[in-house]
Each structure stands twice: as C-alpha cells, then as structure tokens.
Amino acid sequence: MDPVDALTRLGGFASTKQVVKLSSRARVRTALKRGAIVRVGRDRLAMPTADRAHQAARTVNGYVSHLSAAAHHGWEVKFPPEMPQVTVPRHREDPETLEILVELFRRDIPASDRDGWATTALRTVLDCARDLPFDVALCVADSALRHGEVDKKALELAAAAVRGRGAERVRLVAAYADGRAANPFESVLRALALVAGLEVIPQYAIQCGGREYHPDLANPLRGIVLEADSWTWHAEKWDHDRDCSRYNAMVVAGWAVLRFTWEHVMHSPEYVVDTIRALNAQAA
C-alpha cells in the first residue's frame, strides 16, 4: 500500500511502525523524500497538511482552522482536507480568487482562541462541530479528548455557550465526544450507529466464559456489539486468530455481533446504517 494511503487510513498521523506495516520501509523512505509525507517526531509520520495550511494562512493573513487546525494539533481525522482550511475576519473584503487557494471560513477569532497561526484546541473542536458533518466533527472531538488536549467538561460548557447557526450541532458533538475511541474508524462507526438509532459505548467491558473483552462498540441493553474490523489494524495471522476467538466467545455468550470493514464505514455508510438499523429492530 502507498504510504499516503496508509496514513489516510490511520487518520493522518501514525507511528513509523504502523505505516511500514501497511506499506514498506522503501516506500516510506521514498514518500519522505518526495514530501508526500513528513516526519513530525522521532517515530511519528504525518501528511503535510499542517505545513501547507500554515503557509496558506500566512499568505492570506488568516488563521489555520477546522481540519487543518486539527492537523496542527496532531490529531487523527476522518480524511485530511483537500485544501487548507483557513478562517479570516467576518467582514474583511477579499478578492474572489482567495477561495481558489484555500477553503475559506469567515468568522472573527479573538486572541484567546488563537494558537500562533492556528485556532486553539478547544476552538478547533467547536468550529469543526459547527461547520462540518457530524461524523467528521466527532472524529476531531474524539481525537482531542484522546490526546488529552481538550477536557470533556470544558467542551460541554463551551458548547452550551455557543449561539447562532450550528449551535445545536456543536452541543450534539460535545455530548457524544468520547476519548475512548481508538481511531477515526471507530469514531465514524459510532456516528453511523447513532444515525441508525443505536447508542453505543466504546471499549465496554464484556465478561465471556471467564474472560473479559473490550469490543470496539457495544450497547449492553440491546446486547449488540459493533466491531471496526480491518486488516489495517489486524494484519498478522495471530491477530486474526485472536479476533476470531473473541468473536466466537461473544456470540456464544449471547451478544449479537456486527463486523464492518474500513471500506464499509468510510465509503458505504448507507449499508452500515441499514445493517445496524435492521439488527436494532430485531433486538427491540
């Protein structure tokens, strides 16, 4: 697999080991030389999204925001933005050609909400929740909590204070944001479960045959488990054997288990929603 595709599946940030596992060391070295991916730490790779966004923000005299700001903070997202996402003052007059360079948002950003050329962690989550689709925004919020850069209570309080267009969307994302989600794959699956009418808990502890399992998502009241199942994270034979044993144990214990691949969740959301909705109706 191409390292860019591997990083995309991993949310835009990952360890070198994770990317090499999906690609190869030779391909990773080539991608680094081409600038298709960048090294952002001793053992951490990323898409060049943040660097490009910083350059664009300085060019248009704005601030890196939304998904580009999430990249600035080092958070995993559903997909990196196709263009740098930048916010400029609401009433500033700009040439129409500006929108060719960046995906533009117009909103005033007070100094307290700025982190250099980018929006602060909390402001980034709120902006994404207000302006982007629910599943995309939930990935950002989950990542912010998972990395410990935003506090759940602080997020809920800030969301409650939001007014105007998109305020309800902001509060919805804040209510369901959960740092226990392991990656954007699981965050998007949880968002789709909510669309299907099923609330689920990440990493819920299940006792099966004297052993404890932590499936990706579970609803203990309905006895339903959702697994984000992909060779992207379970590529070795040992991983596959372990997952099969875990699946069998949960089914024997009476849980209804649905398994979805990364392609299902990211590219066929209607199928995922319809499948969850059908099982949820049977369990009612």
Order of alpha helices (4+ residues) and beta strands (2+ residues): alpha-beta-alpha-alpha-beta-beta-alpha-beta-alpha-beta-alpha-beta-beta-beta-alpha-alpha-alpha-alpha-alpha-beta-beta-beta-beta-beta-alpha-beta-alpha-alpha
